[in-house]
């Protein structure tokens, strides 16, 4: 990757990595809670949002964009 594609500094990468880890933790915890409480399958779709945010944060931190 060329250096001109990097547009965030170390502080912002740290923030996005933290967002990714927190969102992933929330997603996994929520998924566990929904499975343990035997929630309906359709209601388990709410884990999409924290997992999506985790993916975005972690990928942006890794790719520095």
Order of alpha helices (4+ residues) and beta strands (2+ residues): alpha-alpha
